Amino acid sequence: MKAEANKKANERLEIGVLYGFRALMVLFVVNYHLWQQGWLPQRFALFDMNINLDFFTRSSYLFVDGMMLLSGFLLFLPYARQKRENIQIPSVRRFYLNRLVRIVPSYLLCILVILFCFVLPQSRQYSAQSLGFDLITHFTFTFTFFHQTYLNTLLNTALWTVAIELQFYLIFPWIARAAQKKPAITLLLMAAAGWIYRGIVYYAVPDTSIFINQMPAFLDVYALGMLGAMIYCFIREQLQEIDRKQCRLYHVISLLLFAASIIVVLMLLKAQSTASMDGHEELRLSQLRMRLPLALTLLVSMLSAAYMPRALQWLLSNRLMRFLAGISFNLYVWHQFLAVEIAKGWFPNTLHYDFNLQLAYTVLCFSLSLVVAMAATYGVEKPMAKFINNMITKYGGRNKHERSSSGQIEPPAHSVLLQSEKG
């Protein structure tokens, strides 16, 4: 009986709605970047209603914060479960290997393809010294520290989130251990660090362009994600002890909370869209102000969605959402670069004024980005991950049998998109 209980505890915990959250947040960011290049009107008619989503698209870059929130949630979920269910978690060594195996192959592929197929052949304005510096900082994930390599790189400006994630991975195992022992103190210190950093940037930095998205600026967002993992495990434990009638009440409350959180998210996006009227600097300052309330609202939406009626959960955890979530990393990595190249090389200057061209451009960019994402995911990412994991297992010495909390080699946070529990 004890062995069976341990086996059940070590089964992978799946939260299906998070597939949908990752897929939709990445698609919203993709649509924002395509709109930046093509200017496709974000208005359409539905029956007798005229729907204007211009404010939504203009502010959809804020969903990058939601991706960081989700990462913190998923990273800490095994640690939250260990404290309550006594499951196994990977060692620090295994944790780092998991992240490198998942991120680095696709990341390097993107950099090398852009370098050898676009930058060098097109003889862009790059001195050997600046190109070398750009490459070194990208290979070390430090390019976000410098204006030249962050905002003016020709390699791929969308890669900045990968650098932020890798920088957070470096400190996460120690933060996670501290959060297990002293959760309140650890999360409050993380939150305070994020608030202090953003406060300094907000009030003391004249040009915030490279400072608003540095890793310390997201520490409170990561802390909220970790708190969300704790809350999820607590609620899950409580629901196992209540009767069916109480469970239905929980589903209703969750549905109401989810609806309310979506309304608040829309209000925040609308407020952010109006900030652009006062210039780029005010827009960035508004982004700093929005970061905490948006992350908190998205966390409420994630937690409430996980306990909605199962039929509604399916809308976020169906096969399409799972597929899109599975290729979301490469979709995010490639879409912006492809959008810029397609607009510049394939479309005339009338793109911004011709609706038919705008529509054709947007459809082409979405289609090509999806194809490239699938090719990179199934042609490089997954085979390389399998090969490297096999090598680690074969030649890992005494650690070759090291496993994650599921009893299998754990995939990194970008791919741990979990399905809701049954029953």
Secondary structure, 3 states (H helix, E strand, C coil): CHHHHHHHHCCCCCCCHHHHHHHHHHHHHHHHHHHHHHCCCCEEEECCEEEECHHHHHCHHHHHHHHHHHHHHHHHHHHHHHHHHCCCCCCHHHHHHHHHHHHHHHHHHHHHHHHHHHHCCCCCCCCHHHHHHHHHHHHCCCHHHCHHHHCCCCCCHHHHHHHHHHHHHHHHHHHHHHHHHCHHHHHHHHHHHHHHHHHHHHHHCCCCCCCCCCHHHHHHHHHHHHHHHHHHHHHHHHHCCCCHHHHHHHHHHHHHHHHHHHHHHHHHHHHHHHHHHHCHHHHHHHHHHHHHHHHHHHHHHHHHHCCCCHHHHHHHHCHHHHHHHHCHHHHHHHHHHHHHHHHHHHCCHHHHHCHHHHHHHHHHHHHHHHHHHHHHHHHHHHHHHHHHHHHHHHHCHHHCCCCCCCCCCCCCHHHCCCCCCCC
